[in-house]
């Protein structure tokens, strides 16, 4: 029976279901410790379980490419290739990001593709209008088709992260993220979601969606786990096929790749969901059988559905980076599996290959990459690839094969014969963005994705005609509800106004309760005006994307029990509590489950929060409105330690496939409340918050000679009184530190890590070191600087002077600034050092890695002093 056809009967504590067990039987019970490329040979037991990384293509499935060869297209490709200059051929292999490339650049260098990265937008505005997106699409298309300079008219193709709808654009329909869609077990619904996503993407001029993600996450500590449909390869395989067909249409059909569809990029090939420790961009040390049968499960069905591009992964396989892995990219994917589309890279992923850099890597093309995603390094990649083609480092045969693959897709999409994007079938039809019929499909997806874990005494469904309190910081919070990859990379820094075609969970409940004659009150902190009959507490993870979401264990908001305290306070007042948990993955929630009368996993529902109310509330006549249908696509952890689903002895609290309905008895015995984690914990990427340093970090005061004094208590000061530190209040008592420089001698304050931290992933993009601070006194003259590691100091005084004096604000320092100044982010001991040689006072409440949307002022990379 298809794993989508049904789910096992509910049970609070049972091991992985038979279907899941069969699907996961190929998984090896092995030690999954990281293994760098230059690591010594594994011991015999480990190597027997994981293999040595060798690839045997004849052991992989031999597939039939479903897109029939069109002799007319092949003839046009032959003729075009024969007429193209070497420069034009190389241009087709390079993809630049709109944040670093202009239409004039495309006109000059004849590049084959552009992309809009997660934080790249027209005019640099995360909330750019649909019309601005479309106008930019036209401008790039016109540049690629301009032959006034003698170049060939080869249409550029624009790729965008349409991850859960056309999620970069204001007003688009936002579907639940894949972790929620997997819980629906509804492949036909997924196909319809693909169709809608394609249409809304075409309205703004793009032809290429960087979706679907077909990873099979085996460790939900991975920051991209919510991009996976399930830990189960069967679910992923069926969903991959459905989404590819929804986005592209079916091969052989009249509407395949027409103006109402987009080309897909199935990602990330291969093994991204199996890295050791759940580390993004890490090493996948598993057997070849597991790589093939589990992690590549979605690629088989996607290729059989005619996927036109596959994106190479950041991860390694047994120490070899996928962007340079010829046995997998060429021998397996192209030759054995007969993939007839082209392979595109990920964001500067080629630069991680040993011997390569972001702007110089012919080896990636030799390995089998056809198009390099060189967002901010496109010019260097163009120049060095051209040089490699001229001197034979990159063979003409390999170059022509890559160009042929890219051109074939463009011909299949009829782009050579199409007008500019605004004049195509759906171009400019902005009424399709968030159209009522599209939102209804998204609302259905929310309803079907909800998983009920507990329903003590049958408290659900709730009567709508009573007094309902809605509490928690997720109740009326579109940013939490939509998660990462929404209007910007991390999904942070947005406002309610950025979601005109959407409703929050609170808004949905309020409308339903009011319509039934009840009363609804919103009190995020739970401080109600009138005692309610029942409380719905909505809380969960803050938005994140990629490695920013990597976590060391499965604790929820370590060090912050405010959500649990809220539930317990309401229960102490005699109020029944329904907990609605928003998250991109299962986390250890035993205490919150115990404290609540009902517990609902809502995942990341997207724009249609009202779908939650549809299931929680009864109809006016008291009957069930919509029942729970969702079944866990990821097993739910018993503690905060066991994160790898295939680890020896793994036993979940709620197994894959668990999910109650209203017909089930939902009572649950008290769960154990020992997380298995000892000692102080801190959220990943946060160095200082709530008055506490993250474990392994120290705060040092340094005098003019560089002698350091560790701050163990406050207040504290250097012996010469050149710098003192005291505790001050920001959001709670003594949660910030005030640093006062006397100006008598230069002095510094530094956050130091032991052992040093590795932050190379974080510098491959636009991430910042974000300081929440209050400039109490900024000197008019003198030097105030910031530095990291052994890098040279960056001037900071003028930037601080622009901040509102005496007010809390956020300052972002691009990590690339530290790198340019000489900091070694591969081994960073001093995470940040602030130095002043003049009298100054600065208060700081938080220091963390963050995105551009989290900073009100961003330091421009200056010349290091």
ZAMARGU-4260 file (C-alpha; in steps of 0.2 Angstrom, whole numbers, plus 5000, padded with zeros to 4 digits):
<rodrens>
0) 5000/5000/5000 | 5006/5018/4996 | 5012/5026/5011 | 5001/5041/5006 | 4986/5030/5007
5) 4984/5029/5026 | 4992/5030/5043 | 4994/5018/5057 | 4982/5019/5072 | 4987/5032/5085
10) 4998/5027/5100 | 5008/5038/5112 | 5023/5027/5113 | 5027/5015/5099 | 5042/5012/5088
15) 5043/5017/5069 | 5029/5010/5059 | 5031/4995/5048 | 5031/5006/5032 | 5043/5017/5039
20) 5054/5003/5046 | 5054/4995/5028 | 5059/5012/5020 | 5073/5014/5033 | 5079/4997/5033
25) 5094/5002/5022 | 5100/5014/5035 | 5116/5008/5043 | 5117/5008/5062 | 5133/5018/5062
30) 5144/5031/5071 | 5140/5047/5061 | 5154/5058/5068 | 5161/5071/5055 | 5175/5065/5044
35) 5185/5079/5036 | 5192/5076/5018 | 5210/5073/5025 | 5204/5061/5040 | 5213/5045/5042
40) 5205/5029/5036 | 5190/5024/5046 | 5191/5009/5057 | 5185/4992/5050 | 5168/4992/5059
45) 5163/5010/5054 | 5169/5007/5036 | 5159/4991/5034 | 5144/5001/5039 | 5147/5017/5029
50) 5158/5011/5015 | 5173/5021/5009 | 5164/5034/4999 | 5167/5024/4983 | 5153/5025/4970
55) 5147/5011/4959 | 5136/5018/4945 | 5130/5001/4940 | 5121/4999/4957 | 5110/5014/4954
60) 5094/5014/4945 | 5094/5015/4926 | 5080/5027/4921 | 5071/5032/4905 | 5072/5051/4902
65) 5053/5055/4899 | 5056/5070/4887 | 5056/5064/4869 | 5070/5071/4858 | 5064/5084/4846
70) 5074/5084/4830 | 5069/5102/4826 | 5075/5108/4843 | 5091/5098/4841 | 5094/5106/4824
75) 5092/5123/4831 | 5104/5120/4845 | 5117/5113/4833 | 5116/5128/4822 | 5116/5140/4837
80) 5131/5131/4845 | 5141/5132/4829 | 5138/5151/4828 | 5142/5155/4846 | 5159/5163/4851
85) 5168/5155/4865 | 5164/5170/4876 | 5145/5167/4872 | 5147/5149/4877 | 5155/5153/4893
90) 5142/5166/4897 | 5128/5153/4897 | 5137/5144/4911 | 5137/5158/4923 | 5122/5164/4934
95) 5123/5181/4943 | 5112/5187/4957 | 5102/5203/4954 | 5110/5211/4970 | 5127/5211/4961
100) 5122/5211/4942 | 5113/5223/4931 | 5104/5222/4914 | 5119/5231/4906 | 5131/5217/4913
105) 5120/5204/4905 | 5120/5214/4889 | 5139/5215/4889 | 5144/5197/4895 | 5129/5188/4888
110) 5126/5178/4904 | 5114/5163/4903 | 5104/5166/4919 | 5101/5177/4934 | 5094/5173/4951
115) 5086/5182/4965 | 5093/5176/4981 | 5084/5175/4997 | 5088/5193/5001 | 5090/5201/4984
120) 5076/5212/4978 | 5072/5225/4965 | 5080/5241/4972 | 5086/5232/4987 | 5068/5233/4994
125) 5062/5217/5002 | 5044/5223/5000 | 5046/5228/4982 | 5030/5228/4972 | 5025/5215/4960
130) 5026/5228/4946 | 5044/5232/4951 | 5049/5213/4950 | 5041/5212/4933 | 5049/5227/4926
135) 5066/5220/4931 | 5062/5204/4923 | 5058/5214/4907 | 5075/5223/4908 | 5085/5208/4910
140) 5076/5199/4896 | 5078/5214/4884 | 5097/5215/4888 | 5099/5196/4884 | 5090/5198/4867
145) 5099/5214/4862 | 5110/5211/4847 | 5115/5229/4844 | 5133/5225/4850 | 5134/5210/4839
150) 5130/5196/4852 | 5117/5182/4849 | 5099/5184/4855 | 5099/5170/4869 | 5085/5173/4882
155) 5091/5174/4900 | 5082/5163/4912 | 5078/5169/4929 | 5078/5157/4944 | 5070/5162/4961
160) 5067/5153/4978 | 5049/5150/4976 | 5050/5139/4991 | 5032/5138/4997 | 5023/5149/4984
165) 5031/5164/4976 | 5037/5168/4993 | 5048/5183/4988 | 5034/5194/4982 | 5022/5204/4993
170) 5004/5197/4991 | 5008/5180/4985 | 4999/5164/4992 | 5010/5156/5005 | 5008/5138/5007
175) 5014/5128/5022 | 5032/5123/5021 | 5037/5106/5016 | 5037/5099/5034 | 5019/5103/5035
180) 5014/5097/5018 | 5022/5080/5021 | 5010/5078/5036 | 4995/5079/5024 | 5000/5063/5014
185) 4990/5071/5000 | 5000/5071/4984 | 4986/5077/4973 | 4985/5093/4984 | 5004/5095/4982
190) 5002/5094/4963 | 4989/5108/4964 | 5000/5118/4975 | 5014/5117/4962 | 5002/5123/4948
195) 4997/5138/4958 | 5015/5142/4963 | 5020/5141/4945 | 5006/5153/4940 | 5010/5166/4953
200) 5028/5165/4949 | 5025/5168/4930 | 5015/5184/4935 | 5031/5193/4940 | 5041/5186/4925
205) 5052/5172/4932 | 5052/5155/4923 | 5062/5145/4935 | 5058/5139/4953 | 5072/5133/4964
210) 5061/5119/4971 | 5056/5106/4976 | 5068/5101/4990 | 5068/5082/4990 | 5080/5080/5005
215) 5076/5066/5017 | 5081/5073/5033 | 5088/5061/5046 | 5092/5073/5060 | 5080/5088/5063
220) 5094/5098/5071 | 5098/5102/5053 | 5092/5120/5050 | 5084/5115/5033 | 5074/5101/5040
225) 5058/5110/5037 | 5062/5110/5018 | 5060/5091/5018 | 5043/5083/5016 | 5048/5068/5028
230) 5061/5057/5036 | 5053/5043/5025 | 5060/5041/5008 | 5043/5034/5001 | 5034/5050/5006
235) 5048/5061/4998 | 5048/5051/4982 | 5029/5052/4979 | 5029/5071/4984 | 5044/5075/4973
240) 5035/5068/4957 | 5019/5077/4962 | 5027/5094/4964 | 5038/5092/4948 | 5022/5089/4938
245) 5013/5103/4946 | 5026/5116/4943 | 5031/5110/4925 | 5016/5100/4919 | 5018/5082/4913
250) 5030/5077/4899 | 5021/5074/4883 | 5006/5085/4888 | 5002/5100/4877 | 5005/5112/4892
255) 5022/5105/4897 | 5033/5119/4902 | 5021/5132/4894 | 5018/5150/4900 | 5008/5144/4914
260) 5022/5133/4921 | 5040/5135/4927 | 5055/5125/4926 | 5060/5116/4942 | 5077/5114/4951
265) 5076/5098/4961 | 5088/5100/4976 | 5100/5097/4983 | 5110/5083/4975 | 5113/5073/4985
270) 5113/5068/5004 | 5110/5085/5011 | 5098/5078/5024 | 5111/5065/5030 | 5125/5076/5036
275) 5134/5071/5052 | 5126/5079/5067 | 5113/5088/5056 | 5126/5101/5051 | 5121/5111/5036
280) 5134/5110/5022 | 5142/5096/5032 | 5149/5079/5027 | 5137/5064/5024 | 5146/5048/5029
285) 5134/5034/5025 | 5135/5019/5014 | 5132/5020/4995 | 5116/5010/4998 | 5109/5023/5010
290) 5114/5037/4999 | 5105/5029/4984 | 5090/5021/4993 | 5086/5035/5005 | 5094/5052/5001
295) 5092/5050/4982 | 5074/5043/4983 | 5066/5059/4977 | 5078/5061/4962 | 5072/5045/4954
300) 5054/5050/4953 | 5058/5068/4949 | 5069/5063/4934 | 5055/5051/4928 | 5043/5066/4929
305) 5055/5076/4918 | 5063/5088/4930 | 5073/5100/4919 | 5087/5105/4932 | 5095/5098/4947
310) 5104/5108/4960 | 5121/5102/4967 | 5122/5102/4986 | 5134/5110/4998 | 5137/5094/5007
315) 5151/5082/5005 | 5150/5063/5003 | 5164/5055/5013 | 5174/5071/5012 | 5172/5075/4994
320) 5161/5091/4990 | 5146/5088/4979 | 5150/5102/4968 | 5166/5093/4963 | 5160/5075/4964
325) 5161/5068/4946 | 5156/5050/4950 | 5139/5057/4957 | 5136/5072/4946 | 5141/5064/4929
330) 5143/5045/4931 | 5127/5042/4941 | 5115/5057/4938 | 5119/5060/4920 | 5125/5044/4913
335) 5117/5030/4924 | 5100/5039/4928 | 5099/5047/4911 | 5095/5065/4918 | 5093/5075/4902
340) 5092/5092/4910 | 5106/5103/4917 | 5115/5104/4934 | 5115/5120/4942 | 5126/5125/4957
345) 5121/5132/4974 | 5126/5149/4981 | 5145/5150/4978 | 5146/5131/4981 | 5159/5128/4969
350) 5171/5139/4980 | 5171/5126/4993 | 5180/5113/4982 | 5198/5111/4987 | 5209/5121/4976
355) 5195/5132/4970 | 5188/5150/4975 | 5172/5158/4973 | 5178/5166/4957 | 5189/5153/4950
360) 5184/5134/4948 | 5185/5125/4931 | 5185/5109/4941 | 5167/5111/4945 | 5162/5110/4927
365) 5174/5096/4923 | 5165/5086/4937 | 5148/5089/4929 | 5141/5106/4934 | 5133/5115/4919
370) 5129/5131/4927 | 5138/5139/4941 | 5128/5150/4954 | 5140/5164/4956 | 5129/5177/4964
375) 5142/5190/4968 | 5157/5182/4960 | 5150/5180/4942 | 5163/5192/4934 | 5178/5182/4941
380) 5170/5166/4937 | 5166/5172/4919 | 5184/5178/4917 | 5193/5162/4924 | 5181/5150/4915
385) 5184/5159/4899 | 5203/5157/4902 | 5201/5139/4906 | 5191/5136/4890 | 5205/5144/4880
390) 5219/5135/4888 | 5211/5118/4887 | 5209/5116/4906 | 5190/5115/4902 | 5188/5104/4887
395) 5178/5110/4872 | 5168/5094/4873 | 5162/5097/4891 | 5159/5116/4888 | 5148/5112/4873
400) 5139/5098/4882 | 5135/5110/4896 | 5129/5124/4884 | 5119/5111/4874 | 5109/5106/4890
405) 5105/5124/4895 | 5100/5129/4877 | 5089/5113/4876 | 5079/5118/4891 | 5077/5136/4884
410) 5070/5129/4868 | 5059/5117/4877 | 5051/5131/4886 | 5049/5141/4870 | 5059/5155/4877
415) 5067/5159/4860 | 5050/5163/4853 | 5042/5171/4868 | 5040/5190/4870 | 5046/5199/4885
420) 5040/5192/4902 | 5026/5206/4904 | 5019/5201/4887 | 5018/5182/4891 | 5001/5173/4895
425) 5002/5178/4914 | 5014/5192/4914 | 5007/5207/4925 | 4991/5197/4930 | 4994/5202/4948
430) 4976/5198/4953 | 4983/5180/4953 | 4994/5184/4968 | 4984/5178/4983 | 4969/5175/4972
435) 4954/5168/4983 | 4954/5151/4974 | 4973/5150/4977 | 4971/5155/4996 | 4958/5142/4998
440) 4970/5128/4992 | 4983/5135/5005 | 4970/5135/5018 | 4965/5117/5014 | 4984/5113/5016
445) 4984/5121/5033 | 4969/5110/5039 | 4976/5094/5032 | 4994/5097/5039 | 4989/5100/5057
450) 4994/5085/5068 | 4985/5082/5085 | 4996/5074/5098 | 4985/5076/5113 | 4967/5079/5116
455) 4964/5076/5135 | 4946/5073/5139 | 4941/5077/5121 | 4942/5096/5124 | 4944/5098/5105
460) 4934/5103/5095 | 4930/5119/5104 | 4913/5128/5105 | 4915/5144/5095 | 4901/5153/5105
465) 4911/5154/5121 | 4924/5166/5128 | 4940/5162/5119 | 4957/5169/5124 | 4971/5168/5111
470) 4988/5171/5118 | 5006/5168/5114 | 5018/5177/5103 | 5014/5167/5088 | 4995/5171/5089
475) 4996/5187/5078 | 5013/5185/5071 | 5014/5183/5052 | 5033/5181/5052 | 5033/5166/5064
480) 5018/5159/5054 | 5027/5160/5037 | 5045/5155/5043 | 5061/5157/5033 | 5062/5160/5014
485) 5048/5173/5015 | 5051/5190/5008 | 5069/5188/5013 | 5081/5174/5016 | 5078/5172/5035
490) 5060/5178/5035 | 5063/5191/5048 | 5060/5210/5049 | 5044/5210/5040 | 5028/5218/5046
495) 5009/5214/5045 | 5007/5226/5031 | 5019/5215/5020 | 5005/5201/5020 | 4990/5209/5012
500) 4983/5193/5006 | 4984/5183/5022 | 4977/5180/5040 | 4985/5176/5056 | 4979/5162/5067
505) 4972/5175/5079 | 4962/5183/5065 | 4955/5167/5059 | 4950/5162/5077 | 4942/5179/5080
510) 4932/5179/5064 | 4925/5162/5068 | 4921/5165/5086 | 4913/5182/5082 | 4903/5173/5068
515) 4896/5160/5081 | 4891/5173/5094 | 4906/5170/5105 | 4919/5183/5112 | 4938/5182/5107
520) 4951/5192/5116 | 4970/5193/5110 | 4982/5195/5125 | 4999/5189/5119 | 5006/5189/5137
525) 4990/5180/5143 | 4984/5195/5154 | 4966/5194/5150 | 4953/5207/5154 | 4939/5195/5157
530) 4942/5177/5162 | 4940/5166/5147 | 4931/5149/5145 | 4946/5142/5136 | 4963/5148/5130
535) 4972/5144/5114 | 4991/5148/5116 | 5001/5149/5100 | 5020/5149/5101 | 5035/5142/5092
540) 5051/5144/5084 | 5057/5161/5077 | 5060/5161/5058 | 5077/5155/5051 | 5084/5147/5035
545) 5099/5136/5031 | 5113/5135/5044 | 5106/5149/5054 | 5093/5136/5060 | 5106/5123/5065
550) 5104/5118/5083 | 5115/5108/5095 | 5100/5098/5102 | 5081/5097/5102 | 5078/5110/5116
555) 5065/5123/5112 | 5071/5141/5115 | 5085/5135/5127 | 5086/5146/5143 | 5068/5154/5139
560) 5053/5145/5147 | 5041/5160/5145 | 5029/5150/5134 | 5029/5135/5146 | 5026/5148/5161
565) 5012/5156/5151 | 5003/5139/5149 | 5005/5135/5167 | 4999/5152/5173 | 4983/5150/5163
570) 4980/5132/5169 | 4983/5139/5187 | 4969/5151/5184 | 4958/5136/5180 | 4957/5139/5162
575) 4959/5124/5149 | 4973/5127/5137 | 4975/5121/5119 | 4993/5123/5114 | 4997/5127/5095
580) 5015/5124/5092 | 5023/5133/5076 | 5039/5125/5071 | 5050/5119/5057 | 5053/5102/5065
585) 5048/5091/5080 | 5056/5097/5096 | 5057/5091/5114 | 5040/5098/5121 | 5036/5085/5135
590) 5034/5099/5148 | 5022/5109/5136 | 5012/5094/5131 | 5010/5089/5149 | 5004/5107/5154
595) 4992/5108/5140 | 4975/5100/5138 | 4977/5098/5120 | 4993/5100/5109 | 4993/5103/5090
600) 5008/5103/5079 | 5005/5117/5066 | 5022/5117/5058 | 5024/5133/5047 | 5007/5136/5040
605) 5010/5151/5029 | 4998/5164/5024 | 4982/5155/5029 | 4981/5155/5048 | 4962/5153/5047
610) 4965/5135/5043 | 4969/5132/5061 | 4952/5139/5067 | 4944/5128/5054 | 4949/5112/5063
615) 4950/5118/5081 | 4932/5125/5082 | 4915/5116/5080 | 4902/5122/5067 | 4888/5133/5074
620) 4877/5117/5076 | 4890/5109/5087 | 4896/5096/5074 | 4914/5094/5069 | 4919/5107/5056
625) 4935/5099/5049 | 4943/5084/5057 | 4962/5082/5060 | 4970/5073/5045 | 4988/5076/5048
630) 5000/5062/5052 | 5018/5065/5058 | 5030/5065/5043 | 5044/5066/5056 | 5045/5056/5072
635) 5043/5066/5088 | 5058/5065/5100 | 5057/5057/5117 | 5071/5068/5124 | 5081/5083/5118
640) 5097/5072/5114 | 5091/5059/5102 | 5089/5068/5085 | 5095/5056/5072 | 5081/5044/5067
645) 5092/5030/5062 | 5103/5030/5077 | 5105/5014/5087 | 5091/5012/5100 | 5081/5027/5094
650) 5064/5027/5101 | 5052/5042/5097 | 5039/5048/5109 | 5027/5049/5094 | 5032/5038/5079
655) 5031/5042/5061 | 5013/5042/5056 | 5006/5046/5072 | 4991/5058/5073 | 4975/5058/5082
660) 4957/5062/5075 | 4942/5067/5084 | 4936/5049/5084 | 4951/5044/5094 | 4953/5044/5113
665) 4966/5058/5115 | 4971/5056/5133 | 4989/5055/5136 | 4998/5050/5152 | 5011/5062/5159
670) 5027/5062/5149 | 5044/5062/5157 | 5051/5079/5159 | 5070/5075/5159 | 5077/5082/5143
675) 5093/5073/5144 | 5103/5089/5142 | 5114/5096/5156 | 5121/5113/5159 | 5118/5130/5152
680) 5111/5131/5134 | 5110/5145/5122 | 5102/5147/5105 | 5113/5144/5090 | 5122/5159/5083
685) 5118/5169/5099 | 5134/5175/5108 | 5126/5186/5122 | 5108/5188/5127 | 5097/5190/5143
690) 5113/5194/5153 | 5121/5178/5148 | 5136/5173/5137 | 5134/5157/5127 | 5143/5142/5134
695) 5161/5142/5129 | 5162/5161/5128 | 5170/5173/5139 | 5169/5192/5141 | 5186/5200/5142
700) 5192/5218/5146 | 5209/5222/5138 | 5220/5237/5142 | 5231/5247/5130 | 5245/5234/5131
705) 5233/5220/5127 | 5232/5212/5144 | 5215/5204/5147 | 5204/5203/5162 | 5190/5190/5161
710) 5173/5197/5167 | 5166/5185/5179 | 5155/5197/5189 | 5148/5214/5187 | 5153/5228/5190
715) 5171/5226/5185 | 5185/5237/5178 | 5202/5237/5172 | 5216/5241/5185 | 5219/5258/5177
720) 5200/5262/5176 | 5202/5264/5157 | 5186/5253/5154 | 5173/5248/5166 | 5157/5237/5164
725) 5141/5237/5174 | 5124/5229/5173 | 5109/5239/5166 | 5091/5235/5161 | 5084/5233/5143
730) 5070/5221/5142 | 5072/5214/5159 | 5082/5216/5175 | 5101/5217/5172 | 5100/5209/5155
735) 5112/5221/5147 | 5130/5227/5150 | 5136/5245/5150 | 5154/5248/5145 | 5162/5265/5150
740) 5178/5270/5143 | 5187/5284/5152 | 5198/5290/5138 | 5214/5290/5148 | 5221/5275/5139
745) 5214/5265/5124 | 5205/5249/5130 | 5194/5235/5122 | 5180/5223/5127 | 5180/5207/5118
750) 5169/5191/5117 | 5181/5176/5115 | 5178/5158/5111 | 5187/5143/5117 | 5189/5133/5106
755) 5189/5145/5091 | 5173/5144/5080 | 5171/5140/5062 | 5161/5153/5053 | 5165/5150/5035
760) 5147/5146/5030 | 5141/5162/5038 | 5153/5172/5027 | 5146/5165/5011 | 5132/5177/5010
765) 5126/5193/5018 | 5125/5188/5036 | 5129/5201/5049 | 5135/5202/5067 | 5120/5211/5075
770) 5122/5220/5091 | 5107/5227/5100 | 5115/5242/5108 | 5112/5259/5115 | 5125/5273/5111
775) 5124/5283/5127 | 5140/5294/5124 | 5149/5293/5107 | 5165/5303/5106 | 5166/5318/5094
780) 5184/5314/5090 | 5196/5299/5092 | 5194/5281/5087 | 5181/5268/5090 | 5183/5252/5081
785) 5176/5234/5079 | 5187/5219/5074 | 5186/5200/5074 | 5200/5187/5076 | 5217/5194/5071
790) 5209/5205/5058 | 5212/5224/5057 | 5200/5235/5066 | 5185/5243/5056 | 5181/5261/5060
795) 5164/5262/5070 | 5163/5279/5077 | 5154/5288/5063 | 5142/5274/5062 | 5138/5275/5080
800) 5136/5293/5079 | 5122/5291/5067 | 5112/5280/5079 | 5099/5288/5090 | 5108/5293/5106
805) 5101/5285/5122 | 5089/5273/5112 | 5091/5255/5110 | 5093/5250/5092 | 5102/5237/5081
810) 5118/5238/5072 | 5124/5226/5059 | 5142/5223/5054 | 5143/5212/5038 | 5154/5197/5042
815) 5162/5200/5025 | 5169/5216/5032 | 5179/5206/5045 | 5185/5194/5032 | 5191/5208/5021
820) 5200/5215/5036 | 5210/5199/5038 | 5199/5189/5050 | 5201/5170/5049 | 5183/5164/5050
825) 5188/5146/5048 | 5196/5147/5066 | 5189/5163/5075 | 5194/5165/5093 | 5189/5183/5096
830) 5171/5184/5089 | 5170/5203/5091 | 5181/5216/5099 | 5176/5234/5103 | 5190/5247/5106
835) 5190/5265/5110 | 5204/5278/5113 | 5192/5291/5119 | 5179/5293/5132 | 5163/5284/5127
840) 5148/5274/5134 | 5140/5260/5125 | 5126/5248/5132 | 5124/5231/5124 | 5110/5218/5127
845) 5112/5206/5113 | 5126/5200/5101 | 5122/5187/5088 | 5123/5182/5070 | 5108/5189/5060
850) 5102/5194/5043 | 5101/5211/5035 | 5082/5213/5040 | 5087/5212/5058 | 5098/5228/5059
855) 5092/5246/5058 | 5109/5252/5053 | 5122/5242/5044 | 5140/5246/5043 | 5147/5249/5026
860) 5163/5239/5023 | 5176/5252/5026 | 5195/5252/5023 | 5202/5243/5038 | 5213/5254/5049
</rodrens>
